[in-house]
C-alpha cells in the first residue's frame, strides 16, 4: 500500500471517528430529551388522573351525599375515638332498631326502616344487578354497530353498506338515579340513554318483573328521559279489606269517599260528586263488583241519612240491590221500570237546569237539591240483552245523565260483566273506570283504554279468590292503580238500611270544603 492510500485511510478513519462521536453526543442528547419528555408525560398523566379522580370523587360525594357523609363520619370516628367505641355505638343503635321494629313495625318503617332498606337495595341490589337485567331485557344501546363498506360483486364493483358489531363494543345502560322503598314497592328511578323512549320500558315490564323475581313491575314516566321502575315485593291487598264502620261516618266528604285500599297501603277514595264521579266497573262473576258498589254507600251513610244524597237503583237481577231496598229512593228491575227510574231522574235534571241556569255553574248539594246517585247493576242486561226499543231508550237516557249530570248533581255508577262496546255503547262517557278480574286480556283495554295492560293492569291474571281486587285508570290517574274494595257483608247492608231510614246526621258542607279531586293514591 502506498503513502497516498495510507493517508486516505487515516483521513477516513478520522472522519468516521468524528461522525461516531457526534452520533454518540446526539444520541445522549436525544436520550436526555426523551427522558425529560417521558418524565413530563408521566407527571402530566399522573396529574390528569389525579384531577379526574378528584372530579369523580366530587361528583360521587355530591350525588350520594348521605352515603358519603356516613363513610366520612365512620372514618373520622375510627381515627379519633377508636374502633371499640365505634363498634359499641353501632351495636347499640342496631339493638335499638331491632327492638323498635319488633315493638312497632309501622312507625319503624315510616321513620327509618324504609330509608335503610332503600339504601341497601340501591347499592347491593339495583346498582349491581339492574344493568344486567336491563341489558338482558333489550333495554341497552350498543355503540359497536357502525356501517362498513364491503364488496359484494367483484365484476361490477358494486358495493353494499352492511353493519358489523365488534366484540368489544361499548354498551350504554340506563343509569340508576335513586331508589325509594315502601312497605310493598320499590321505586327505582333510571335515566334513559339516547335512542330510548319510555314506551320501550312498558313493553319490557313483564320481563323486568321476572328478572327481579317479583309478581309485578310498573313503569311510570317521570320526565321525558326519566322513568320509575316500580317492583312489587309483596302484596298488601292479599287479605280482604273491611268497609267503614257505620259508627265512624258521622261526617263525610262526598268528593273523597272511602272505598277500600290501594296497593300502596293507603285509602282508596272515590268521588261521588264532581269530576270523575261517573264510574263504570267491569268484572267477571264473583270478581267483587258489589263491593265497589256498597263500600262507598256505607262510607256516605250519614249523607244518605241526612238527605243530601239520594240513591236510586236499577237491578235487572232483582237480587243484589233488593237486599237493601230501603236505601233506594227509586228502584227498578225490568226494562220498563228502569225507564221509569231514568225518566224521573231526567225530570229532576231538567228542573234544576231551569232553576239554576245563569245563576251558578255547579248546583250546590243540599237537602233541597240532593246529590242523585244512580247505581245501575248489570247494565249490559238492559243495554244489549233486551228488545231494541227498550235498549235504545235506556242508552239514550244514560247518555244524557252522564254528559249533563255532573254540574247538576247527578252521578251514574254502572256495573257490567262483558265490557264490549256492543254491550255498553256509552262506556266512553264514564270518565272513571275500574277493571276487576276479567276473563280476557282484551277486556282490560276495553275498560281502561289502550296501553293499560302494557302499563301493568293485568286484570285477567287476578286470582278468583281475590274478590274486590282490580285496577283503576281514569281522570287524574296517570298509571293503572291496583286497589281492593272494602268487603260489605250482608249484616252491614241491613244495618245501613236501618241507619239511613232513621233520621238525620251531620254532613260536610261541600260549598265551603272542597277536597282534592280524583283517587287518593
Order of alpha helices (4+ residues) and beta strands (2+ residues): alpha-alpha-alpha-alpha-alpha-alpha-beta-beta-beta-beta-beta-beta-alpha-alpha-beta-beta-beta-beta-beta-beta-alpha-alpha-beta-beta-alpha-beta-alpha-alpha-beta-beta-alpha-beta-beta-alpha
